[in-house]
C-alpha cells in the first residue's frame, strides 16, 4: 500500500510539472481563454475516445453517475477558462502563485467533505500560504484582474478535486476523464453558441496555435488528466493539492526561461513565493514524520 502511495506521489509530481508547462502554453497560444479551453477539451476528448475504441475499454456508466461526471466536467472547464484568462490579463507567475491557496482552502473544506478531523498543522501551513499570497497581492496590484480570475480558478479546482476524490471509487479514471471532458465541451459549446462566437473565424487557427493546442490537448490533458484522476486512489485530496502547489515552482522557472517574466516581479513577490514553497516542504516533512 505504501509502495503504491509513493509511486502515485512521484507520478503525480511529474504530472504537476506538466501542469506548470500548461501555463506556458496558455501564454503562447494567442486565442481567447474560452476558445482555448474548448479546443483543449474537444481534442483531448477525441484522443480518449480513440484510445477507448482501439483498446476496447468499457466506458459505460449509469445515468446518475453520468450526471455527476458531466457536472464535474463543467466545473473543471470553468476552472481552466478562469485559469487561462488570469494568465492572459496578468502573467504566468502571478496566476500560479495564487493557485497555491488551494492547499489552505482544501484543508478547510476536506474535513467537512470527507467527515474527518481538522489537522492543525495543515491549517497553519495553509495560513503561511495566505501570508505569502498577501505579499504577492500587495506587490503586484497592477495585476488585480488576473488575481481575481486566479482566485475563482483555485476555488473551482479545489471543488473539482474534492468531487473527484469520491467519484474515483465508482468507476475507472479513463471513464471519469471521458465524461468530464464531455461535460466541459457541452458547457463551453453552449456558451459559444449563445454568444454567437461559432463562425468561420473560430476555426481559422494559425499553424503555431494548432501545434501548441495539440500538445496541450494530448500530452498535457488527455494523458495528464487521466493520471491525475487515477492517483486519487492512493492519495488524499490534500496530498494532491500540496503536490499541485509545486506547480508554481515549475511554472515560474519555465516562465523565467521561456517568457523572461522575472524582470516584472518585485522583491515582495519572491518573498511571498518563498513562504508558499516553505509551507509545502514543511508539510511534507510533517507527513514523513507521521509515517
C-alpha positions as protocol buffer text, in pm:
chain_id: "A"
residue {
  index: 1
  type: UNK
  ca { x: 0 y: 0 z: 0 }
}
residue {
  index: 2
  type: UNK
  ca { x: 280 y: 241 z: 97 }
}
residue {
  index: 3
  type: UNK
  ca { x: 464 y: 148 z: -223 }
}
residue {
  index: 4
  type: UNK
  ca { x: 156 y: 237 z: -428 }
}
residue {
  index: 5
  type: UNK
  ca { x: 127 y: 570 z: -248 }
}
residue {
  index: 6
  type: UNK
  ca { x: 494 y: 652 z: -312 }
}
residue {
  index: 7
  type: UNK
  ca { x: 468 y: 562 z: -682 }
}
residue {
  index: 8
  type: UNK
  ca { x: 150 y: 764 z: -716 }
}
residue {
  index: 9
  type: UNK
  ca { x: 313 y: 1064 z: -548 }
}
residue {
  index: 10
  type: UNK
  ca { x: 619 y: 1052 z: -779 }
}
residue {
  index: 11
  type: UNK
  ca { x: 399 y: 1007 z: -1086 }
}
residue {
  index: 12
  type: UNK
  ca { x: 174 y: 1290 z: -975 }
}
residue {
  index: 13
  type: UNK
  ca { x: 471 y: 1525 z: -932 }
}
residue {
  index: 14
  type: UNK
  ca { x: 560 y: 1457 z: -1296 }
}
residue {
  index: 15
  type: UNK
  ca { x: 200 y: 1545 z: -1388 }
}
residue {
  index: 16
  type: UNK
  ca { x: 227 y: 1865 z: -1183 }
}
residue {
  index: 17
  type: UNK
  ca { x: 538 y: 1957 z: -1383 }
}
residue {
  index: 18
  type: UNK
  ca { x: 326 y: 1910 z: -1697 }
}
residue {
  index: 19
  type: UNK
  ca { x: 60 y: 2136 z: -1540 }
}
residue {
  index: 20
  type: UNK
  ca { x: 330 y: 2400 z: -1493 }
}
residue {
  index: 21
  type: UNK
  ca { x: 415 y: 2373 z: -1863 }
}
residue {
  index: 22
  type: UNK
  ca { x: 43 y: 2408 z: -1940 }
}
residue {
  index: 23
  type: UNK
  ca { x: 58 y: 2764 z: -1810 }
}
residue {
  index: 24
  type: UNK
  ca { x: 339 y: 2842 z: -2054 }
}
residue {
  index: 25
  type: UNK
  ca { x: 130 y: 2702 z: -2339 }
}
residue {
  index: 26
  type: UNK
  ca { x: -162 y: 2922 z: -2232 }
}
residue {
  index: 27
  type: UNK
  ca { x: 62 y: 3224 z: -2272 }
}
residue {
  index: 28
  type: UNK
  ca { x: 196 y: 3109 z: -2609 }
}
residue {
  index: 29
  type: UNK
  ca { x: -147 y: 3035 z: -2763 }
}
residue {
  index: 30
  type: UNK
  ca { x: -296 y: 3357 z: -2898 }
}
residue {
  index: 31
  type: UNK
  ca { x: -671 y: 3275 z: -2894 }
}
residue {
  index: 32
  type: UNK
  ca { x: -901 y: 3381 z: -2608 }
}
residue {
  index: 33
  type: UNK
  ca { x: -931 y: 3162 z: -2298 }
}
residue {
  index: 34
  type: UNK
  ca { x: -1279 y: 3020 z: -2364 }
}
residue {
  index: 35
  type: UNK
  ca { x: -1192 y: 2920 z: -2722 }
}
residue {
  index: 36
  type: UNK
  ca { x: -862 y: 2779 z: -2598 }
}
residue {
  index: 37
  type: UNK
  ca { x: -1035 y: 2555 z: -2341 }
}
residue {
  index: 38
  type: UNK
  ca { x: -1294 y: 2439 z: -2598 }
}
residue {
  index: 39
  type: UNK
  ca { x: -1018 y: 2324 z: -2833 }
}
residue {
  index: 40
  type: UNK
  ca { x: -823 y: 2171 z: -2544 }
}
residue {
  index: 41
  type: UNK
  ca { x: -1114 y: 1965 z: -2414 }
}
residue {
  index: 42
  type: UNK
  ca { x: -1253 y: 1871 z: -2755 }
}
residue {
  index: 43
  type: UNK
  ca { x: -920 y: 1748 z: -2890 }
}
residue {
  index: 44
  type: UNK
  ca { x: -845 y: 1561 z: -2566 }
}
residue {
  index: 45
  type: UNK
  ca { x: -1191 y: 1400 z: -2572 }
}
residue {
  index: 46
  type: UNK
  ca { x: -1133 y: 1276 z: -2928 }
}
residue {
  index: 47
  type: UNK
  ca { x: -797 y: 1127 z: -2824 }
}
residue {
  index: 48
  type: UNK
  ca { x: -952 y: 942 z: -2527 }
}
residue {
  index: 49
  type: UNK
  ca { x: -1246 y: 816 z: -2735 }
}
residue {
  index: 50
  type: UNK
  ca { x: -997 y: 684 z: -2991 }
}
residue {
  index: 51
  type: UNK
  ca { x: -792 y: 518 z: -2714 }
}
residue {
  index: 52
  type: UNK
  ca { x: -1103 y: 355 z: -2562 }
}
residue {
  index: 53
  type: UNK
  ca { x: -1212 y: 226 z: -2905 }
}
residue {
  index: 54
  type: UNK
  ca { x: -870 y: 86 z: -3006 }
}
residue {
  index: 55
  type: UNK
  ca { x: -811 y: -92 z: -2674 }
}
residue {
  index: 56
  type: UNK
  ca { x: -1181 y: -187 z: -2632 }
}
residue {
  index: 57
  type: UNK
  ca { x: -1224 y: -14 z: -2296 }
}
residue {
  index: 58
  type: UNK
  ca { x: -1569 y: -22 z: -2141 }
}
residue {
  index: 59
  type: UNK
  ca { x: -1670 y: 337 z: -2058 }
}
residue {
  index: 60
  type: UNK
  ca { x: -2042 y: 285 z: -1997 }
}
residue {
  index: 61
  type: UNK
  ca { x: -2188 y: 440 z: -1681 }
}
residue {
  index: 62
  type: UNK
  ca { x: -2525 y: 470 z: -1508 }
}
residue {
  index: 63
  type: UNK
  ca { x: -2742 y: 777 z: -1562 }
}
residue {
  index: 64
  type: UNK
  ca { x: -2688 y: 904 z: -1208 }
}
residue {
  index: 65
  type: UNK
  ca { x: -2309 y: 875 z: -1237 }
}
residue {
  index: 66
  type: UNK
  ca { x: -2317 y: 1030 z: -1585 }
}
residue {
  index: 67
  type: UNK
  ca { x: -2486 y: 1340 z: -1445 }
}
residue {
  index: 68
  type: UNK
  ca { x: -2225 y: 1372 z: -1168 }
}
residue {
  index: 69
  type: UNK
  ca { x: -1940 y: 1337 z: -1417 }
}
residue {
  index: 70
  type: UNK
  ca { x: -2086 y: 1592 z: -1659 }
}
residue {
  index: 71
  type: UNK
  ca { x: -2132 y: 1847 z: -1379 }
}
residue {
  index: 72
  type: UNK
  ca { x: -1777 y: 1782 z: -1254 }
}
residue {
  index: 73
  type: UNK
  ca { x: -1651 y: 1835 z: -1610 }
}
residue {
  index: 74
  type: UNK
  ca { x: -1831 y: 2168 z: -1627 }
}
residue {
  index: 75
  type: UNK
  ca { x: -1655 y: 2274 z: -1307 }
}
residue {
  index: 76
  type: UNK
  ca { x: -1310 y: 2187 z: -1444 }
}
residue {
  index: 77
  type: UNK
  ca { x: -1395 y: 2367 z: -1770 }
}
residue {
  index: 78
  type: UNK
  ca { x: -1475 y: 2686 z: -1576 }
}
residue {
  index: 79
  type: UNK
  ca { x: -1154 y: 2637 z: -1376 }
}
residue {
  index: 80
  type: UNK
  ca { x: -947 y: 2619 z: -1694 }
}
residue {
  index: 81
  type: UNK
  ca { x: -1125 y: 2917 z: -1851 }
}
residue {
  index: 82
  type: UNK
  ca { x: -1055 y: 3139 z: -1549 }
}
residue {
  index: 83
  type: UNK
  ca { x: -702 y: 2997 z: -1523 }
}
residue {
  index: 84
  type: UNK
  ca { x: -608 y: 3089 z: -1879 }
}
residue {
  index: 85
  type: UNK
  ca { x: -793 y: 3421 z: -1852 }
}
residue {
  index: 86
  type: UNK
  ca { x: -582 y: 3506 z: -1545 }
}
residue {
  index: 87
  type: UNK
  ca { x: -264 y: 3429 z: -1740 }
}
residue {
  index: 88
  type: UNK
  ca { x: -369 y: 3646 z: -2033 }
}
residue {
  index: 89
  type: UNK
  ca { x: -461 y: 3953 z: -1821 }
}
residue {
  index: 90
  type: UNK
  ca { x: -164 y: 3918 z: -1582 }
}
residue {
  index: 91
  type: UNK
  ca { x: 112 y: 3659 z: -1631 }
}
residue {
  index: 92
  type: UNK
  ca { x: 209 y: 3300 z: -1555 }
}
residue {
  index: 93
  type: UNK
  ca { x: 394 y: 3376 z: -1229 }
}
residue {
  index: 94
  type: UNK
  ca { x: 106 y: 3569 z: -1069 }
}
residue {
  index: 95
  type: UNK
  ca { x: -155 y: 3312 z: -1172 }
}
residue {
  index: 96
  type: UNK
  ca { x: 40 y: 3010 z: -1049 }
}
residue {
  index: 97
  type: UNK
  ca { x: 128 y: 3176 z: -718 }
}
residue {
  index: 98
  type: UNK
  ca { x: -238 y: 3245 z: -641 }
}
residue {
  index: 99
  type: UNK
  ca { x: -321 y: 2881 z: -717 }
}
residue {
  index: 100
  type: UNK
  ca { x: -112 y: 2787 z: -412 }
}
residue {
  index: 101
  type: UNK
  ca { x: -408 y: 2897 z: -199 }
}
residue {
  index: 102
  type: UNK
  ca { x: -560 y: 2562 z: -295 }
}
residue {
  index: 103
  type: UNK
  ca { x: -391 y: 2381 z: -5 }
}
residue {
  index: 104
  type: UNK
  ca { x: -539 y: 2620 z: 252 }
}
residue {
  index: 105
  type: UNK
  ca { x: -888 y: 2604 z: 101 }
}
residue {
  index: 106
  type: UNK
  ca { x: -865 y: 2224 z: 85 }
}
residue {
  index: 107
  type: UNK
  ca { x: -751 y: 2198 z: 447 }
}
residue {
  index: 108
  type: UNK
  ca { x: -1070 y: 2379 z: 547 }
}
residue {
  index: 109
  type: UNK
  ca { x: -1317 y: 2204 z: 316 }
}
residue {
  index: 110
  type: UNK
  ca { x: -1181 y: 1846 z: 306 }
}
residue {
  index: 111
  type: UNK
  ca { x: -1262 y: 1757 z: 672 }
}
residue {
  index: 112
  type: UNK
  ca { x: -1627 y: 1855 z: 617 }
}
residue {
  index: 113
  type: UNK
  ca { x: -1647 y: 1689 z: 276 }
}
residue {
  index: 114
  type: UNK
  ca { x: -1490 y: 1360 z: 394 }
}
residue {
  index: 115
  type: UNK
  ca { x: -1601 y: 1386 z: 759 }
}
residue {
  index: 116
  type: UNK
  ca { x: -1255 y: 1367 z: 917 }
}
residue {
  index: 117
  type: UNK
  ca { x: -1084 y: 1572 z: 1188 }
}
residue {
  index: 118
  type: UNK
  ca { x: -917 y: 1903 z: 1101 }
}
residue {
  index: 119
  type: UNK
  ca { x: -538 y: 1862 z: 1116 }
}
residue {
  index: 120
  type: UNK
  ca { x: -390 y: 2166 z: 1291 }
}
residue {
  index: 121
  type: UNK
  ca { x: -60 y: 2184 z: 1101 }
}
residue {
  index: 122
  type: UNK
  ca { x: -244 y: 2172 z: 767 }
}
residue {
  index: 123
  type: UNK
  ca { x: -432 y: 2487 z: 868 }
}
residue {
  index: 124
  type: UNK
  ca { x: -112 y: 2652 z: 1000 }
}
residue {
  index: 125
  type: UNK
  ca { x: 78 y: 2586 z: 677 }
}
residue {
  index: 126
  type: UNK
  ca { x: -227 y: 2699 z: 484 }
}
residue {
  index: 127
  type: UNK
  ca { x: -219 y: 3030 z: 672 }
}
residue {
  index: 128
  type: UNK
  ca { x: 151 y: 3070 z: 585 }
}
residue {
  index: 129
  type: UNK
  ca { x: 47 y: 3033 z: 221 }
}
residue {
  index: 130
  type: UNK
  ca { x: -216 y: 3305 z: 275 }
}
residue {
  index: 131
  type: UNK
  ca { x: 54 y: 3539 z: 413 }
}
residue {
  index: 132
  type: UNK
  ca { x: 266 y: 3464 z: 108 }
}
residue {
  index: 133
  type: UNK
  ca { x: -25 y: 3534 z: -122 }
}
residue {
  index: 134
  type: UNK
  ca { x: -94 y: 3863 z: 64 }
}
residue {
  index: 135
  type: UNK
  ca { x: 263 y: 3977 z: -4 }
}
residue {
  index: 136
  type: UNK
  ca { x: 217 y: 3894 z: -370 }
}
residue {
  index: 137
  type: UNK
  ca { x: -115 y: 4083 z: -380 }
}
residue {
  index: 138
  type: UNK
  ca { x: 33 y: 4398 z: -225 }
}
residue {
  index: 139
  type: UNK
  ca { x: 336 y: 4396 z: -454 }
}
residue {
  index: 140
  type: UNK
  ca { x: 150 y: 4329 z: -781 }
}
residue {
  index: 141
  type: UNK
  ca { x: -170 y: 4536 z: -761 }
}
residue {
  index: 142
  type: UNK
  ca { x: -139 y: 4621 z: -1129 }
}
residue {
  index: 143
  type: UNK
  ca { x: -243 y: 4262 z: -1193 }
}
residue {
  index: 144
  type: UNK
  ca { x: -556 y: 4273 z: -975 }
}
residue {
  index: 145
  type: UNK
  ca { x: -785 y: 4148 z: -1255 }
}
residue {
  index: 146
  type: UNK
  ca { x: -564 y: 3845 z: -1309 }
}
residue {
  index: 147
  type: UNK
  ca { x: -550 y: 3781 z: -934 }
}
residue {
  index: 148
  type: UNK
  ca { x: -933 y: 3780 z: -914 }
}
residue {
  index: 149
  type: UNK
  ca { x: -961 y: 3534 z: -1204 }
}
residue {
  index: 150
  type: UNK
  ca { x: -694 y: 3316 z: -1040 }
}
residue {
  index: 151
  type: UNK
  ca { x: -885 y: 3317 z: -708 }
}
residue {
  index: 152
  type: UNK
  ca { x: -1200 y: 3197 z: -882 }
}
residue {
  index: 153
  type: UNK
  ca { x: -993 y: 2936 z: -1064 }
}
residue {
  index: 154
  type: UNK
  ca { x: -834 y: 2795 z: -748 }
}
residue {
  index: 155
  type: UNK
  ca { x: -1170 y: 2763 z: -571 }
}
residue {
  index: 156
  type: UNK
  ca { x: -1314 y: 2572 z: -867 }
}
residue {
  index: 157
  type: UNK
  ca { x: -1003 y: 2350 z: -870 }
}
residue {
  index: 158
  type: UNK
  ca { x: -1049 y: 2258 z: -504 }
}
residue {
  index: 159
  type: UNK
  ca { x: -1419 y: 2175 z: -550 }
}
residue {
  index: 160
  type: UNK
  ca { x: -1332 y: 1963 z: -854 }
}
residue {
  index: 161
  type: UNK
  ca { x: -1062 y: 1773 z: -661 }
}
residue {
  index: 162
  type: UNK
  ca { x: -1296 y: 1701 z: -369 }
}
residue {
  index: 163
  type: UNK
  ca { x: -1567 y: 1570 z: -601 }
}
residue {
  index: 164
  type: UNK
  ca { x: -1324 y: 1351 z: -796 }
}
residue {
  index: 165
  type: UNK
  ca { x: -1190 y: 1209 z: -470 }
}
residue {
  index: 166
  type: UNK
  ca { x: -1529 y: 1040 z: -432 }
}
residue {
  index: 167
  type: UNK
  ca { x: -1600 y: 963 z: -799 }
}
residue {
  index: 168
  type: UNK
  ca { x: -1278 y: 761 z: -839 }
}
residue {
  index: 169
  type: UNK
  ca { x: -1434 y: 492 z: -619 }
}
residue {
  index: 170
  type: UNK
  ca { x: -1724 y: 447 z: -861 }
}
residue {
  index: 171
  type: UNK
  ca { x: -1553 y: 387 z: -1198 }
}
residue {
  index: 172
  type: UNK
  ca { x: -1220 y: 396 z: -1385 }
}
residue {
  index: 173
  type: UNK
  ca { x: -1008 y: 709 z: -1430 }
}
residue {
  index: 174
  type: UNK
  ca { x: -1044 y: 678 z: -1809 }
}
residue {
  index: 175
  type: UNK
  ca { x: -1425 y: 673 z: -1786 }
}
residue {
  index: 176
  type: UNK
  ca { x: -1425 y: 968 z: -1546 }
}
residue {
  index: 177
  type: UNK
  ca { x: -1196 y: 1167 z: -1777 }
}
residue {
  index: 178
  type: UNK
  ca { x: -1405 y: 1096 z: -2089 }
}
residue {
  index: 179
  type: UNK
  ca { x: -1734 y: 1212 z: -1941 }
}
residue {
  index: 180
  type: UNK
  ca { x: -1585 y: 1506 z: -1753 }
}
residue {
  index: 181
  type: UNK
  ca { x: -1424 y: 1632 z: -2072 }
}
residue {
  index: 182
  type: UNK
  ca { x: -1758 y: 1576 z: -2246 }
}
residue {
  index: 183
  type: UNK
  ca { x: -1936 y: 1784 z: -1981 }
}
residue {
  index: 184
  type: UNK
  ca { x: -1685 y: 2065 z: -2027 }
}
residue {
  index: 185
  type: UNK
  ca { x: -1720 y: 2058 z: -2406 }
}
residue {
  index: 186
  type: UNK
  ca { x: -2102 y: 2069 z: -2379 }
}
residue {
  index: 187
  type: UNK
  ca { x: -2097 y: 2368 z: -2143 }
}
residue {
  index: 188
  type: UNK
  ca { x: -1846 y: 2569 z: -2346 }
}
residue {
  index: 189
  type: UNK
  ca { x: -2022 y: 2485 z: -2674 }
}
residue {
  index: 190
  type: UNK
  ca { x: -2348 y: 2624 z: -2532 }
}
residue {
  index: 191
  type: UNK
  ca { x: -2169 y: 2940 z: -2416 }
}
residue {
  index: 192
  type: UNK
  ca { x: -2012 y: 2987 z: -2759 }
}
residue {
  index: 193
  type: UNK
  ca { x: -2342 y: 2927 z: -2942 }
}
residue {
  index: 194
  type: UNK
  ca { x: -2539 y: 3174 z: -2727 }
}
residue {
  index: 195
  type: UNK
  ca { x: -2263 y: 3435 z: -2757 }
}
residue {
  index: 196
  type: UNK
  ca { x: -2256 y: 3392 z: -3138 }
}
residue {
  index: 197
  type: UNK
  ca { x: -1885 y: 3305 z: -3142 }
}
residue {
  index: 198
  type: UNK
  ca { x: -1918 y: 2992 z: -3357 }
}
residue {
  index: 199
  type: UNK
  ca { x: -1827 y: 3108 z: -3708 }
}
residue {
  index: 200
  type: UNK
  ca { x: -1566 y: 3053 z: -3979 }
}
residue {
  index: 201
  type: UNK
  ca { x: -1309 y: 3268 z: -3795 }
}
residue {
  index: 202
  type: UNK
  ca { x: -1346 y: 3046 z: -3488 }
}
residue {
  index: 203
  type: UNK
  ca { x: -1193 y: 2753 z: -3678 }
}
residue {
  index: 204
  type: UNK
  ca { x: -926 y: 2963 z: -3852 }
}
residue {
  index: 205
  type: UNK
  ca { x: -625 y: 2874 z: -3638 }
}
residue {
  index: 206
  type: UNK
  ca { x: -267 y: 2965 z: -3714 }
}
residue {
  index: 207
  type: UNK
  ca { x: -26 y: 2673 z: -3754 }
}
residue {
  index: 208
  type: UNK
  ca { x: 153 y: 2784 z: -3436 }
}
residue {
  index: 209
  type: UNK
  ca { x: -168 y: 2788 z: -3229 }
}
residue {
  index: 210
  type: UNK
  ca { x: -274 y: 2449 z: -3367 }
}
residue {
  index: 211
  type: UNK
  ca { x: 61 y: 2293 z: -3279 }
}
residue {
  index: 212
  type: UNK
  ca { x: 59 y: 2420 z: -2920 }
}
residue {
  index: 213
  type: UNK
  ca { x: -310 y: 2327 z: -2881 }
}
residue {
  index: 214
  type: UNK
  ca { x: -229 y: 1974 z: -2997 }
}
residue {
  index: 215
  type: UNK
  ca { x: 49 y: 1945 z: -2735 }
}
residue {
  index: 216
  type: UNK
  ca { x: -186 y: 2091 z: -2473 }
}
residue {
  index: 217
  type: UNK
  ca { x: -472 y: 1856 z: -2561 }
}
residue {
  index: 218
  type: UNK
  ca { x: -276 y: 1531 z: -2592 }
}
residue {
  index: 219
  type: UNK
  ca { x: 19 y: 1536 z: -2355 }
}
residue {
  index: 220
  type: UNK
  ca { x: -99 y: 1798 z: -2104 }
}
residue {
  index: 221
  type: UNK
  ca { x: -466 y: 1699 z: -2095 }
}
residue {
  index: 222
  type: UNK
  ca { x: -558 y: 1351 z: -2226 }
}
residue {
  index: 223
  type: UNK
  ca { x: -259 y: 1187 z: -2058 }
}
residue {
  index: 224
  type: UNK
  ca { x: -223 y: 1414 z: -1755 }
}
residue {
  index: 225
  type: UNK
  ca { x: -596 y: 1430 z: -1683 }
}
residue {
  index: 226
  type: UNK
  ca { x: -638 y: 1051 z: -1667 }
}
residue {
  index: 227
  type: UNK
  ca { x: -332 y: 1004 z: -1444 }
}
residue {
  index: 228
  type: UNK
  ca { x: -423 y: 1293 z: -1210 }
}
residue {
  index: 229
  type: UNK
  ca { x: -761 y: 1128 z: -1151 }
}
residue {
  index: 230
  type: UNK
  ca { x: -613 y: 778 z: -1116 }
}
residue {
  index: 231
  type: UNK
  ca { x: -366 y: 871 z: -838 }
}
residue {
  index: 232
  type: UNK
  ca { x: -659 y: 975 z: -618 }
}
residue {
  index: 233
  type: UNK
  ca { x: -697 y: 603 z: -547 }
}
residue {
  index: 234
  type: UNK
  ca { x: -381 y: 624 z: -335 }
}
residue {
  index: 235
  type: UNK
  ca { x: -355 y: 992 z: -236 }
}
residue {
  index: 236
  type: UNK
  ca { x: -586 y: 1217 z: -36 }
}
residue {
  index: 237
  type: UNK
  ca { x: -714 y: 1540 z: -198 }
}
residue {
  index: 238
  type: UNK
  ca { x: -499 y: 1740 z: 45 }
}
residue {
  index: 239
  type: UNK
  ca { x: -184 y: 1546 z: -53 }
}
residue {
  index: 240
  type: UNK
  ca { x: -256 y: 1605 z: -420 }
}
residue {
  index: 241
  type: UNK
  ca { x: -327 y: 1974 z: -358 }
}
residue {
  index: 242
  type: UNK
  ca { x: 3 y: 2011 z: -170 }
}
residue {
  index: 243
  type: UNK
  ca { x: 177 y: 1845 z: -466 }
}
residue {
  index: 244
  type: UNK
  ca { x: -8 y: 2078 z: -702 }
}
residue {
  index: 245
  type: UNK
  ca { x: 144 y: 2364 z: -503 }
}
residue {
  index: 246
  type: UNK
  ca { x: 474 y: 2269 z: -667 }
}
residue {
  index: 247
  type: UNK
  ca { x: 316 y: 2382 z: -995 }
}
residue {
  index: 248
  type: UNK
  ca { x: 413 y: 2747 z: -928 }
}
residue {
  index: 249
  type: UNK
  ca { x: 775 y: 2638 z: -877 }
}
residue {
  index: 250
  type: UNK
  ca { x: 792 y: 2452 z: -1206 }
}
residue {
  index: 251
  type: UNK
  ca { x: 579 y: 2707 z: -1388 }
}
residue {
  index: 252
  type: UNK
  ca { x: 768 y: 3014 z: -1268 }
}
residue {
  index: 253
  type: UNK
  ca { x: 1103 y: 2852 z: -1353 }
}
residue {
  index: 254
  type: UNK
  ca { x: 969 y: 2774 z: -1701 }
}
residue {
  index: 255
  type: UNK
  ca { x: 823 y: 3126 z: -1733 }
}
residue {
  index: 256
  type: UNK
  ca { x: 1162 y: 3273 z: -1643 }
}
residue {
  index: 257
  type: UNK
  ca { x: 1333 y: 3057 z: -1906 }
}
residue {
  index: 258
  type: UNK
  ca { x: 1081 y: 3086 z: -2190 }
}
residue {
  index: 259
  type: UNK
  ca { x: 897 y: 3415 z: -2121 }
}
residue {
  index: 260
  type: UNK
  ca { x: 1157 y: 3618 z: -1925 }
}
residue {
  index: 261
  type: UNK
  ca { x: 898 y: 3714 z: -1660 }
}
residue {
  index: 262
  type: UNK
  ca { x: 1150 y: 3759 z: -1377 }
}
residue {
  index: 263
  type: UNK
  ca { x: 1213 y: 4122 z: -1477 }
}
residue {
  index: 264
  type: UNK
  ca { x: 848 y: 4209 z: -1395 }
}
residue {
  index: 265
  type: UNK
  ca { x: 847 y: 4064 z: -1040 }
}
residue {
  index: 266
  type: UNK
  ca { x: 927 y: 4259 z: -721 }
}
residue {
  index: 267
  type: UNK
  ca { x: 1116 y: 4151 z: -406 }
}
residue {
  index: 268
  type: UNK
  ca { x: 789 y: 4105 z: -210 }
}
residue {
  index: 269
  type: UNK
  ca { x: 663 y: 3872 z: -482 }
}
residue {
  index: 270
  type: UNK
  ca { x: 961 y: 3642 z: -432 }
}
residue {
  index: 271
  type: UNK
  ca { x: 936 y: 3672 z: -51 }
}
residue {
  index: 272
  type: UNK
  ca { x: 573 y: 3562 z: -69 }
}
residue {
  index: 273
  type: UNK
  ca { x: 669 y: 3285 z: -308 }
}
residue {
  index: 274
  type: UNK
  ca { x: 939 y: 3156 z: -68 }
}
residue {
  index: 275
  type: UNK
  ca { x: 681 y: 3144 z: 216 }
}
residue {
  index: 276
  type: UNK
  ca { x: 448 y: 2940 z: -4 }
}
residue {
  index: 277
  type: UNK
  ca { x: 715 y: 2689 z: -103 }
}
residue {
  index: 278
  type: UNK
  ca { x: 844 y: 2665 z: 256 }
}
residue {
  index: 279
  type: UNK
  ca { x: 497 y: 2566 z: 377 }
}
residue {
  index: 280
  type: UNK
  ca { x: 485 y: 2291 z: 112 }
}
residue {
  index: 281
  type: UNK
  ca { x: 822 y: 2146 z: 212 }
}
residue {
  index: 282
  type: UNK
  ca { x: 749 y: 2163 z: 585 }
}
residue {
  index: 283
  type: UNK
  ca { x: 413 y: 1994 z: 533 }
}
residue {
  index: 284
  type: UNK
  ca { x: 592 y: 1712 z: 352 }
}
residue {
  index: 285
  type: UNK
  ca { x: 837 y: 1673 z: 643 }
}
residue {
  index: 286
  type: UNK
  ca { x: 549 y: 1659 z: 894 }
}
residue {
  index: 287
  type: UNK
  ca { x: 377 y: 1388 z: 691 }
}
residue {
  index: 288
  type: UNK
  ca { x: 701 y: 1186 z: 666 }
}
residue {
  index: 289
  type: UNK
  ca { x: 743 y: 1216 z: 1045 }
}
residue {
  index: 290
  type: UNK
  ca { x: 389 y: 1083 z: 1093 }
}
residue {
  index: 291
  type: UNK
  ca { x: 473 y: 777 z: 880 }
}
